[in-house]
Amino acid sequence: MVGGYWFVRAASLDEAAAIIAQNPCIACGLAMEVRPLEAERARADALTSETSTARERQLSPR
């Protein structure tokens, strides 16, 4: 199984679904889920619940 994320910039979920529907991979059986991003949690410079702390990074196996 291979997974990943595709980010689509759109004004609405309907517009995002319409953009995704044009992807040629859909015809080959690729399934996609369209969900909104929470702007505050999507920020790379903000420490949020999605951002590991320095201590968690030290404990993570490498």
Beta strands, then each sheet from edge to edge (+ up, - down):
end
